[in-house]
Amino acid sequence: MNVADAMTSRADVVTVELPGTRNDVLEYLQERSFSSVPVVTETDDGPEYRGLVSRESLIEQPDEDQLVMLIEDVPTTTAEASLEEVARVMVEEGARRVPVVDGEFEGIVTVTDVIHAIAAGDQETDGVVETYACTDVNATYEGAPLPVAERELHYANVPYTIALDDDGRMSGILTEVDIIDVARIVEGEEETGNNFPDQDADWSWEGIKAVGSRYLPTRDIEIPTGPVREFMSDDVVTVSTRKSIQDAAQQMISNDIEQIPMVTGERLVGIVCDVDLLEALYE
């Protein structure tokens, strides 16, 4: 199976154009639950691909408003490449969305597109989820303030955290998507400080001396301070260690999720992320 068989074509891809602002991207990420949005520049020959803006870059650069400064350089592929090849790129480069570029921007192929192919049986896989699951699980207390949980995701470099109740049992799951959904941009001011130079300085003109203290407009992403339990999903989908790769992929697609806690009975023993399942295509 080739990338062309799984990708979303250019006509159906949501993009943002340069010049633009972070608001343009945040709107799409909140409405569509995308992990990133391609950035293009319109030319006489059609849209020219410039890069991606991800939900991570919005959170990590809260003071940056210009779209061009938020763009990330990510790997690209072609429509003729095999799904196994692009799956390897996604895993090794940590790229959830790979633009399809062959002279011009042709579309995009995502981790979810590959999971769709696995779930439908279009791409055969062997083995069970236990082989590809991670036993190191990121977790937080369900009563932790949401900004604290967001920092835990950042420092752990994962897109989720398992919420634990007072008894240490799994009570829900919180993802980057949940955080982006409730984030909002706020306006503020930042003091530049007193700009009066030395009166005797040779380079001090009256225009400079009269500037004084000024304020510059700033922008920031505000995350609610309520506890994790208010924002997490408490109806958690799980898989057993012996579940097949295809079954796990079907669970992800039918529930529109990117990771599934792995359990033995009621005991949490690992986490299965969609990108982990991609390894089954080329190993």
C-alpha positions, -999 to 999 in steps of 0.1 A, spaced: 0 0 0 14 34 -10 10 68 7 -13 79 -22 -38 52 -10 -40 66 25 -32 103 24 -56 132 25 -53 151 -8 -45 188 -10 -81 198 -18 -93 183 15 -64 194 38 -70 223 62 -41 248 58 -32 282 70 -15 308 49 14 332 54 13 358 67 -9 348 97 -12 346 134 -13 320 161 -51 325 164 -55 311 128 -40 278 140 -55 276 174 -90 279 159 -84 248 137 -67 228 165 -96 234 189 -123 228 163 -108 197 146 -85 182 173 -56 182 149 -21 178 162 -7 203 137 -17 224 106 3 228 74 14 263 65 14 274 28 21 304 7 -1 310 -23 18 313 -56 8 314 -93 16 277 -95 -5 268 -65 1 265 -27 38 262 -18 44 242 14 63 260 41 61 238 72 38 228 101 26 246 132 19 221 160 -1 223 192 31 219 211 47 250 195 16 271 205 20 260 241 57 263 243 59 297 226 30 316 242 44 351 235 49 345 198 21 357 176 35 356 141 28 323 123 62 323 105 80 321 138 60 291 150 67 269 119 85 236 124 106 219 98 94 183 95 101 154 72 82 151 39 73 121 17 59 114 -18 27 98 -29 47 69 -44 64 60 -11 52 28 7 31 30 39 59 10 56 84 37 46 64 66 60 55 46 91 93 43 99 97 81 93 69 88 117 83 66 144 120 76 140 113 114 136 84 117 159 63 131 131 25 127 135 17 144 102 40 141 72 33 164 43 33 149 8 54 171 -14 67 163 -49 75 196 -65 44 211 -50 22 204 -19 0 174 -27 -15 165 6 -7 150 40 -5 116 55 -10 112 93 -5 86 120 -43 82 121 -43 75 83 -19 46 88 -39 34 118 -70 34 96 -52 12 71 -43 -12 99 -78 -12 114 -94 -19 80 -69 -48 73 -55 -30 42 -21 -32 59 -14 -66 75 1 -68 109 11 -97 132 15 -98 170 -3 -84 200 -2 -50 217 20 -62 246 49 -64 221 47 -27 212 32 -11 244 53 10 268 54 -1 304 66 34 316 33 52 321 30 89 326 5 96 355 -7 125 376 -31 130 405 -67 138 394 -67 167 419 -36 184 404 -42 219 388 -44 216 350 -13 239 344 7 215 366 -5 185 346 4 204 313 39 209 326 41 171 334 32 163 298 59 187 286 87 174 308 77 137 301 76 146 264 43 126 259 9 137 248 -11 122 276 -12 115 314 -32 89 333 -52 104 361 -51 86 395 -76 88 423 -69 90 461 -63 53 461 -38 53 432 -63 37 408 -68 49 372 -97 73 371 -93 90 337 -69 102 310 -59 137 301 -44 145 267 -29 175 249 -61 178 229 -81 182 262 -57 210 272 -59 228 238 -97 226 239 -99 248 270 -69 271 263 -75 307 254 -53 336 243 -53 366 266 -40 401 259 -17 419 283 10 445 287 47 442 294 67 471 308 99 479 289 115 497 318 128 532 322 145 543 290 160 575 302 198 575 293 225 594 310 219 631 305 256 636 297 259 608 272 271 620 238 245 599 220 215 610 240 190 630 220 160 647 233 137 623 215 153 593 233 154 610 267 117 617 265 106 581 259 105 571 296 87 539 307 65 522 281 43 492 278 43 467 249 13 445 241 18 408 248 -1 377 242 -2 345 263 -20 312 264 -41 309 295 -49 274 309 -76 270 335 -64 263 370 -91 238 379 -82 202 388 -75 176 362 -107 157 370 -127 186 355 -110 182 321 -100 145 318 -120 118 300 -132 94 328 -148 69 304 -114 52 296 -111 27 268 -86 -1 277 -70 -31 260 -57 -64 273 -21 -75 268 -32 -101 243 -53 -79 221 -42 -80 184 -26 -50 167 -56 -47 143 -81 -49 172 -63 -21 191 -62 0 159 -100 -5 155 -105 7 191 -85 38 184 -104 47 153 -139 39 167 -132 60 198 -112 87 181 -82 84 205 -45 82 201 -35 61 231 -51 33 251 -41 21 286 -32 -16 287 -45 -36 316 -44 -70 331 -77 -75 349 -81 -41 365 -44 -34 370 -28 -8 347 4 -23 332 12 -1 303 1 23 276 -4 17 238 1 48 217 -10 48 180 26 56 169 37 24 187 15 3 165 33 16 134 64 -3 143 45 -35 135 46 -25 98 83 -26 94 98 -48 121 
